[in-house]
Amino acid sequence: MGIHYDYKSTRGEKAMKKEAKRKARIEERRARKSNESSSSNETKMHDIDKPITLEDLTNPDKD
């Protein structure tokens, strides 16, 4: 009998904790996604006036 009483008395509190955990997880995903998208915007474009050489295509570490 004590189990049922305990379940009903803490049901609201458990639901609120679960909702807060879910919202925190969603916010974490949004933050991670915004960080990934901002880093992809920082990719450097090749200079239009300069011809593309084989060195430009094969060496990813070249600045």
PDB file of N, CA, C and O in Angstrom:
ATOM      1  N   MET A   1       0.819  -1.187   0.000  1.00  0.00           N
ATOM      2  CA  MET A   1       0.000   0.000   0.000  1.00  0.00           C
ATOM      3  C   MET A   1       0.871   1.263   0.000  1.00  0.00           C
ATOM      4  O   MET A   1       0.492   2.275  -0.590  1.00  0.00           O
ATOM      5  N   GLY A   2       2.019   1.209   0.650  1.00  0.00           N
ATOM      6  CA  GLY A   2       2.896   2.363   0.747  1.00  0.00           C
ATOM      7  C   GLY A   2       3.472   2.781  -0.592  1.00  0.00           C
ATOM      8  O   GLY A   2       3.734   3.965  -0.804  1.00  0.00           O
ATOM      9  N   ILE A   3       3.675   1.842  -1.494  1.00  0.00           N
ATOM     10  CA  ILE A   3       4.236   2.150  -2.809  1.00  0.00           C
ATOM     11  C   ILE A   3       3.294   3.053  -3.586  1.00  0.00           C
ATOM     12  O   ILE A   3       3.739   4.021  -4.203  1.00  0.00           O
ATOM     13  N   HIS A   4       2.025   2.761  -3.567  1.00  0.00           N
ATOM     14  CA  HIS A   4       1.052   3.546  -4.320  1.00  0.00           C
ATOM     15  C   HIS A   4       0.931   4.956  -3.752  1.00  0.00           C
ATOM     16  O   HIS A   4       0.815   5.928  -4.499  1.00  0.00           O
ATOM     17  N   TYR A   5       0.959   5.057  -2.453  1.00  0.00           N
ATOM     18  CA  TYR A   5       0.877   6.374  -1.827  1.00  0.00           C
ATOM     19  C   TYR A   5       2.107   7.207  -2.209  1.00  0.00           C
ATOM     20  O   TYR A   5       1.988   8.394  -2.512  1.00  0.00           O
ATOM     21  N   ASP A   6       3.259   6.590  -2.193  1.00  0.00           N
ATOM     22  CA  ASP A   6       4.497   7.276  -2.540  1.00  0.00           C
ATOM     23  C   ASP A   6       4.483   7.699  -4.011  1.00  0.00           C
ATOM     24  O   ASP A   6       4.938   8.795  -4.337  1.00  0.00           O
ATOM     25  N   TYR A   7       3.977   6.863  -4.886  1.00  0.00           N
ATOM     26  CA  TYR A   7       3.940   7.174  -6.316  1.00  0.00           C
ATOM     27  C   TYR A   7       3.073   8.398  -6.572  1.00  0.00           C
ATOM     28  O   TYR A   7       3.485   9.319  -7.278  1.00  0.00           O
ATOM     29  N   LYS A   8       1.874   8.411  -6.001  1.00  0.00           N
ATOM     30  CA  LYS A   8       0.968   9.533  -6.239  1.00  0.00           C
ATOM     31  C   LYS A   8       1.486  10.826  -5.625  1.00  0.00           C
ATOM     32  O   LYS A   8       1.282  11.905  -6.182  1.00  0.00           O
ATOM     33  N   SER A   9       2.145  10.726  -4.500  1.00  0.00           N
ATOM     34  CA  SER A   9       2.602  11.941  -3.829  1.00  0.00           C
ATOM     35  C   SER A   9       3.803  12.564  -4.537  1.00  0.00           C
ATOM     36  O   SER A   9       4.021  13.770  -4.422  1.00  0.00           O
ATOM     37  N   THR A  10       4.577  11.776  -5.260  1.00  0.00           N
ATOM     38  CA  THR A  10       5.765  12.317  -5.931  1.00  0.00           C
ATOM     39  C   THR A  10       5.605  12.384  -7.451  1.00  0.00           C
ATOM     40  O   THR A  10       6.557  12.716  -8.158  1.00  0.00           O
ATOM     41  N   ARG A  11       4.438  12.079  -7.947  1.00  0.00           N
ATOM     42  CA  ARG A  11       4.239  12.044  -9.402  1.00  0.00           C
ATOM     43  C   ARG A  11       4.480  13.399 -10.054  1.00  0.00           C
ATOM     44  O   ARG A  11       5.136  13.470 -11.093  1.00  0.00           O
ATOM     45  N   GLY A  12       3.966  14.467  -9.471  1.00  0.00           N
ATOM     46  CA  GLY A  12       4.149  15.805 -10.035  1.00  0.00           C
ATOM     47  C   GLY A  12       5.606  16.244 -10.037  1.00  0.00           C
ATOM     48  O   GLY A  12       6.091  16.829 -11.006  1.00  0.00           O
ATOM     49  N   GLU A  13       6.287  15.959  -8.954  1.00  0.00           N
ATOM     50  CA  GLU A  13       7.698  16.319  -8.851  1.00  0.00           C
ATOM     51  C   GLU A  13       8.535  15.577  -9.886  1.00  0.00           C
ATOM     52  O   GLU A  13       9.418  16.162 -10.514  1.00  0.00           O
ATOM     53  N   LYS A  14       8.256  14.288 -10.061  1.00  0.00           N
ATOM     54  CA  LYS A  14       8.989  13.498 -11.056  1.00  0.00           C
ATOM     55  C   LYS A  14       8.720  14.015 -12.470  1.00  0.00           C
ATOM     56  O   LYS A  14       9.626  14.063 -13.301  1.00  0.00           O
ATOM     57  N   ALA A  15       7.476  14.400 -12.736  1.00  0.00           N
ATOM     58  CA  ALA A  15       7.133  14.916 -14.054  1.00  0.00           C
ATOM     59  C   ALA A  15       7.865  16.227 -14.332  1.00  0.00           C
ATOM     60  O   ALA A  15       8.333  16.454 -15.447  1.00  0.00           O
ATOM     61  N   MET A  16       7.964  17.090 -13.321  1.00  0.00           N
ATOM     62  CA  MET A  16       8.661  18.361 -13.500  1.00  0.00           C
ATOM     63  C   MET A  16      10.159  18.138 -13.734  1.00  0.00           C
ATOM     64  O   MET A  16      10.761  18.828 -14.556  1.00  0.00           O
ATOM     65  N   LYS A  17      10.762  17.188 -13.023  1.00  0.00           N
ATOM     66  CA  LYS A  17      12.179  16.880 -13.237  1.00  0.00           C
ATOM     67  C   LYS A  17      12.416  16.334 -14.638  1.00  0.00           C
ATOM     68  O   LYS A  17      13.391  16.689 -15.299  1.00  0.00           O
ATOM     69  N   LYS A  18      11.518  15.473 -15.078  1.00  0.00           N
ATOM     70  CA  LYS A  18      11.645  14.891 -16.412  1.00  0.00           C
ATOM     71  C   LYS A  18      11.533  15.959 -17.493  1.00  0.00           C
ATOM     72  O   LYS A  18      12.285  15.943 -18.467  1.00  0.00           O
ATOM     73  N   GLU A  19      10.591  16.890 -17.321  1.00  0.00           N
ATOM     74  CA  GLU A  19      10.407  17.983 -18.280  1.00  0.00           C
ATOM     75  C   GLU A  19      11.636  18.892 -18.303  1.00  0.00           C
ATOM     76  O   GLU A  19      12.080  19.301 -19.375  1.00  0.00           O
ATOM     77  N   ALA A  20      12.184  19.209 -17.138  1.00  0.00           N
ATOM     78  CA  ALA A  20      13.379  20.059 -17.070  1.00  0.00           C
ATOM     79  C   ALA A  20      14.564  19.380 -17.739  1.00  0.00           C
ATOM     80  O   ALA A  20      15.345  20.034 -18.430  1.00  0.00           O
ATOM     81  N   LYS A  21      14.703  18.085 -17.540  1.00  0.00           N
ATOM     82  CA  LYS A  21      15.792  17.329 -18.159  1.00  0.00           C
ATOM     83  C   LYS A  21      15.648  17.339 -19.679  1.00  0.00           C
ATOM     84  O   LYS A  21      16.636  17.489 -20.399  1.00  0.00           O
ATOM     85  N   ARG A  22      14.427  17.180 -20.160  1.00  0.00           N
ATOM     86  CA  ARG A  22      14.175  17.183 -21.597  1.00  0.00           C
ATOM     87  C   ARG A  22      14.498  18.549 -22.198  1.00  0.00           C
ATOM     88  O   ARG A  22      15.120  18.623 -23.258  1.00  0.00           O
ATOM     89  N   LYS A  23      14.081  19.637 -21.530  1.00  0.00           N
ATOM     90  CA  LYS A  23      14.360  20.987 -22.025  1.00  0.00           C
ATOM     91  C   LYS A  23      15.858  21.284 -22.031  1.00  0.00           C
ATOM     92  O   LYS A  23      16.361  21.931 -22.950  1.00  0.00           O
ATOM     93  N   ALA A  24      16.567  20.814 -21.009  1.00  0.00           N
ATOM     94  CA  ALA A  24      18.016  21.027 -20.956  1.00  0.00           C
ATOM     95  C   ALA A  24      18.704  20.302 -22.103  1.00  0.00           C
ATOM     96  O   ALA A  24      19.639  20.833 -22.702  1.00  0.00           O
ATOM     97  N   ARG A  25      18.250  19.099 -22.410  1.00  0.00           N
ATOM     98  CA  ARG A  25      18.823  18.331 -23.510  1.00  0.00           C
ATOM     99  C   ARG A  25      18.574  19.040 -24.840  1.00  0.00           C
ATOM    100  O   ARG A  25      19.464  19.092 -25.688  1.00  0.00           O
ATOM    101  N   ILE A  26      17.382  19.582 -25.027  1.00  0.00           N
ATOM    102  CA  ILE A  26      17.059  20.306 -26.265  1.00  0.00           C
ATOM    103  C   ILE A  26      17.930  21.550 -26.396  1.00  0.00           C
ATOM    104  O   ILE A  26      18.445  21.832 -27.478  1.00  0.00           O
ATOM    105  N   GLU A  27      18.100  22.304 -25.300  1.00  0.00           N
ATOM    106  CA  GLU A  27      18.945  23.499 -25.337  1.00  0.00           C
ATOM    107  C   GLU A  27      20.399  23.149 -25.654  1.00  0.00           C
ATOM    108  O   GLU A  27      21.080  23.877 -26.376  1.00  0.00           O
ATOM    109  N   GLU A  28      20.861  22.030 -25.108  1.00  0.00           N
ATOM    110  CA  GLU A  28      22.230  21.595 -25.388  1.00  0.00           C
ATOM    111  C   GLU A  28      22.400  21.272 -26.869  1.00  0.00           C
ATOM    112  O   GLU A  28      23.417  21.617 -27.471  1.00  0.00           O
ATOM    113  N   ARG A  29      21.419  20.619 -27.446  1.00  0.00           N
ATOM    114  CA  ARG A  29      21.481  20.311 -28.882  1.00  0.00           C
ATOM    115  C   ARG A  29      21.471  21.573 -29.721  1.00  0.00           C
ATOM    116  O   ARG A  29      22.205  21.674 -30.704  1.00  0.00           O
ATOM    117  N   ARG A  30      20.634  22.548 -29.334  1.00  0.00           N
ATOM    118  CA  ARG A  30      20.586  23.814 -30.076  1.00  0.00           C
ATOM    119  C   ARG A  30      21.924  24.531 -30.012  1.00  0.00           C
ATOM    120  O   ARG A  30      22.404  25.052 -31.018  1.00  0.00           O
ATOM    121  N   ALA A  31      22.525  24.558 -28.828  1.00  0.00           N
ATOM    122  CA  ALA A  31      23.814  25.230 -28.666  1.00  0.00           C
ATOM    123  C   ALA A  31      24.887  24.535 -29.494  1.00  0.00           C
ATOM    124  O   ALA A  31      25.697  25.194 -30.146  1.00  0.00           O
ATOM    125  N   ARG A  32      24.894  23.211 -29.469  1.00  0.00           N
ATOM    126  CA  ARG A  32      25.881  22.453 -30.236  1.00  0.00           C
ATOM    127  C   ARG A  32      25.684  22.683 -31.728  1.00  0.00           C
ATOM    128  O   ARG A  32      26.654  22.833 -32.470  1.00  0.00           O
ATOM    129  N   LYS A  33      24.440  22.711 -32.163  1.00  0.00           N
ATOM    130  CA  LYS A  33      24.150  22.904 -33.583  1.00  0.00           C
ATOM    131  C   LYS A  33      24.546  24.310 -34.032  1.00  0.00           C
ATOM    132  O   LYS A  33      25.074  24.478 -35.131  1.00  0.00           O
ATOM    133  N   SER A  34      24.297  25.326 -33.191  1.00  0.00           N
ATOM    134  CA  SER A  34      24.667  26.689 -33.568  1.00  0.00           C
ATOM    135  C   SER A  34      26.184  26.839 -33.615  1.00  0.00           C
ATOM    136  O   SER A  34      26.699  27.591 -34.443  1.00  0.00           O
ATOM    137  N   ASN A  35      26.913  26.137 -32.741  1.00  0.00           N
ATOM    138  CA  ASN A  35      28.375  26.190 -32.785  1.00  0.00           C
ATOM    139  C   ASN A  35      28.913  25.534 -34.045  1.00  0.00           C
ATOM    140  O   ASN A  35      29.875  26.027 -34.633  1.00  0.00           O
ATOM    141  N   GLU A  36      28.315  24.439 -34.466  1.00  0.00           N
ATOM    142  CA  GLU A  36      28.758  23.756 -35.685  1.00  0.00           C
ATOM    143  C   GLU A  36      28.482  24.609 -36.916  1.00  0.00           C
ATOM    144  O   GLU A  36      29.306  24.667 -37.829  1.00  0.00           O
ATOM    145  N   SER A  37      27.332  25.270 -36.948  1.00  0.00           N
ATOM    146  CA  SER A  37      26.990  26.070 -38.120  1.00  0.00           C
ATOM    147  C   SER A  37      27.853  27.321 -38.195  1.00  0.00           C
ATOM    148  O   SER A  37      28.191  27.761 -39.294  1.00  0.00           O
ATOM    149  N   SER A  38      28.219  27.908 -37.056  1.00  0.00           N
ATOM    150  CA  SER A  38      29.056  29.101 -37.090  1.00  0.00           C
ATOM    151  C   SER A  38      30.478  28.765 -37.542  1.00  0.00           C
ATOM    152  O   SER A  38      31.122  29.573 -38.211  1.00  0.00           O
ATOM    153  N   SER A  39      30.970  27.582 -37.184  1.00  0.00           N
ATOM    154  CA  SER A  39      32.313  27.203 -37.619  1.00  0.00           C
ATOM    155  C   SER A  39      32.340  26.904 -39.112  1.00  0.00           C
ATOM    156  O   SER A  39      33.368  27.116 -39.755  1.00  0.00           O
ATOM    157  N   SER A  40      31.246  26.422 -39.679  1.00  0.00           N
ATOM    158  CA  SER A  40      31.217  26.147 -41.108  1.00  0.00           C
ATOM    159  C   SER A  40      31.168  27.437 -41.923  1.00  0.00           C
ATOM    160  O   SER A  40      31.571  27.446 -43.086  1.00  0.00           O
ATOM    161  N   ASN A  41      30.673  28.534 -41.322  1.00  0.00           N
ATOM    162  CA  ASN A  41      30.638  29.816 -42.019  1.00  0.00           C
ATOM    163  C   ASN A  41      32.021  30.445 -42.110  1.00  0.00           C
ATOM    164  O   ASN A  41      32.233  31.352 -42.915  1.00  0.00           O
ATOM    165  N   GLU A  42      32.957  29.984 -41.307  1.00  0.00           N
ATOM    166  CA  GLU A  42      34.285  30.561 -41.276  1.00  0.00           C
ATOM    167  C   GLU A  42      35.231  29.965 -42.310  1.00  0.00           C
ATOM    168  O   GLU A  42      36.405  30.332 -42.338  1.00  0.00           O
ATOM    169  N   THR A  43      34.760  29.063 -43.153  1.00  0.00           N
ATOM    170  CA  THR A  43      35.640  28.457 -44.146  1.00  0.00           C
ATOM    171  C   THR A  43      36.124  29.532 -45.106  1.00  0.00           C
ATOM    172  O   THR A  43      35.365  30.399 -45.537  1.00  0.00           O
ATOM    173  N   LYS A  44      37.405  29.450 -45.429  1.00  0.00           N
ATOM    174  CA  LYS A  44      38.010  30.473 -46.270  1.00  0.00           C
ATOM    175  C   LYS A  44      37.801  30.128 -47.739  1.00  0.00           C
ATOM    176  O   LYS A  44      38.013  28.989 -48.155  1.00  0.00           O
ATOM    177  N   MET A  45      37.392  31.102 -48.505  1.00  0.00           N
ATOM    178  CA  MET A  45      37.169  30.914 -49.932  1.00  0.00           C
ATOM    179  C   MET A  45      38.472  31.124 -50.695  1.00  0.00           C
ATOM    180  O   MET A  45      39.367  31.844 -50.251  1.00  0.00           O
ATOM    181  N   HIS A  46      38.553  30.483 -51.841  1.00  0.00           N
ATOM    182  CA  HIS A  46      39.723  30.641 -52.706  1.00  0.00           C
ATOM    183  C   HIS A  46      39.635  31.991 -53.409  1.00  0.00           C
ATOM    184  O   HIS A  46      38.553  32.438 -53.789  1.00  0.00           O
ATOM    185  N   ASP A  47      40.791  32.632 -53.576  1.00  0.00           N
ATOM    186  CA  ASP A  47      40.833  33.925 -54.252  1.00  0.00           C
ATOM    187  C   ASP A  47      40.416  33.755 -55.707  1.00  0.00           C
ATOM    188  O   ASP A  47      40.959  32.901 -56.408  1.00  0.00           O
ATOM    189  N   ILE A  48      39.469  34.550 -56.168  1.00  0.00           N
ATOM    190  CA  ILE A  48      38.919  34.431 -57.519  1.00  0.00           C
ATOM    191  C   ILE A  48      39.953  34.811 -58.577  1.00  0.00           C
ATOM    192  O   ILE A  48      39.995  34.206 -59.648  1.00  0.00           O
ATOM    193  N   ASP A  49      40.779  35.802 -58.285  1.00  0.00           N
ATOM    194  CA  ASP A  49      41.750  36.283 -59.261  1.00  0.00           C
ATOM    195  C   ASP A  49      42.911  35.311 -59.470  1.00  0.00           C
ATOM    196  O   ASP A  49      43.599  35.388 -60.488  1.00  0.00           O
ATOM    197  N   LYS A  50      43.134  34.416 -58.540  1.00  0.00           N
ATOM    198  CA  LYS A  50      44.262  33.496 -58.601  1.00  0.00           C
ATOM    199  C   LYS A  50      43.808  32.164 -59.222  1.00  0.00           C
ATOM    200  O   LYS A  50      42.753  31.651 -58.849  1.00  0.00           O
ATOM    201  N   PRO A  51      44.577  31.596 -60.158  1.00  0.00           N
ATOM    202  CA  PRO A  51      44.186  30.306 -60.744  1.00  0.00           C
ATOM    203  C   PRO A  51      44.325  29.166 -59.734  1.00  0.00           C
ATOM    204  O   PRO A  51      45.205  29.200 -58.874  1.00  0.00           O
ATOM    205  N   ILE A  52      43.471  28.171 -59.838  1.00  0.00           N
ATOM    206  CA  ILE A  52      43.510  27.022 -58.942  1.00  0.00           C
ATOM    207  C   ILE A  52      44.579  26.054 -59.435  1.00  0.00           C
ATOM    208  O   ILE A  52      44.560  25.631 -60.591  1.00  0.00           O
ATOM    209  N   THR A  53      45.500  25.710 -58.561  1.00  0.00           N
ATOM    210  CA  THR A  53      46.582  24.793 -58.922  1.00  0.00           C
ATOM    211  C   THR A  53      46.364  23.447 -58.239  1.00  0.00           C
ATOM    212  O   THR A  53      45.504  23.304 -57.370  1.00  0.00           O
ATOM    213  N   LEU A  54      47.151  22.478 -58.647  1.00  0.00           N
ATOM    214  CA  LEU A  54      47.078  21.157 -58.045  1.00  0.00           C
ATOM    215  C   LEU A  54      47.458  21.223 -56.558  1.00  0.00           C
ATOM    216  O   LEU A  54      46.900  20.491 -55.741  1.00  0.00           O
ATOM    217  N   GLU A  55      48.385  22.081 -56.220  1.00  0.00           N
ATOM    218  CA  GLU A  55      48.798  22.265 -54.819  1.00  0.00           C
ATOM    219  C   GLU A  55      47.622  22.753 -53.969  1.00  0.00           C
ATOM    220  O   GLU A  55      47.461  22.317 -52.830  1.00  0.00           O
ATOM    221  N   ASP A  56      46.809  23.645 -54.509  1.00  0.00           N
ATOM    222  CA  ASP A  56      45.640  24.145 -53.780  1.00  0.00           C
ATOM    223  C   ASP A  56      44.646  23.029 -53.506  1.00  0.00           C
ATOM    224  O   ASP A  56      44.019  23.014 -52.447  1.00  0.00           O
ATOM    225  N   LEU A  57      44.492  22.114 -54.418  1.00  0.00           N
ATOM    226  CA  LEU A  57      43.509  21.045 -54.270  1.00  0.00           C
ATOM    227  C   LEU A  57      43.989  19.932 -53.367  1.00  0.00           C
ATOM    228  O   LEU A  57      43.185  19.333 -52.653  1.00  0.00           O
ATOM    229  N   THR A  58      45.296  19.634 -53.379  1.00  0.00           N
ATOM    230  CA  THR A  58      45.793  18.470 -52.673  1.00  0.00           C
ATOM    231  C   THR A  58      46.328  18.750 -51.278  1.00  0.00           C
ATOM    232  O   THR A  58      46.396  17.827 -50.466  1.00  0.00           O
ATOM    233  N   ASN A  59      46.712  19.985 -50.962  1.00  0.00           N
ATOM    234  CA  ASN A  59      47.293  20.308 -49.671  1.00  0.00           C
ATOM    235  C   ASN A  59      46.253  21.035 -48.803  1.00  0.00           C
ATOM    236  O   ASN A  59      46.060  22.239 -48.976  1.00  0.00           O
ATOM    237  N   PRO A  60      45.591  20.348 -47.891  1.00  0.00           N
ATOM    238  CA  PRO A  60      44.563  21.006 -47.077  1.00  0.00           C
ATOM    239  C   PRO A  60      45.134  21.914 -46.004  1.00  0.00           C
ATOM    240  O   PRO A  60      44.411  22.763 -45.482  1.00  0.00           O
ATOM    241  N   ASP A  61      46.423  21.763 -45.650  1.00  0.00           N
ATOM    242  CA  ASP A  61      47.014  22.563 -44.585  1.00  0.00           C
ATOM    243  C   ASP A  61      47.549  23.903 -45.068  1.00  0.00           C
ATOM    244  O   ASP A  61      47.958  24.735 -44.258  1.00  0.00           O
ATOM    245  N   LYS A  62      47.549  24.112 -46.343  1.00  0.00           N
ATOM    246  CA  LYS A  62      48.083  25.355 -46.896  1.00  0.00           C
ATOM    247  C   LYS A  62      47.151  26.510 -46.538  1.00  0.00           C
ATOM    248  O   LYS A  62      45.930  26.410 -46.660  1.00  0.00           O
ATOM    249  N   ASP A  63      47.766  27.618 -46.088  1.00  0.00           N
ATOM    250  CA  ASP A  63      46.968  28.793 -45.705  1.00  0.00           C
ATOM    251  C   ASP A  63      46.744  29.669 -46.849  1.00  0.00           C
ATOM    252  O   ASP A  63      46.093  30.705 -46.715  1.00  0.00           O
TER     253      ASP A  63
END
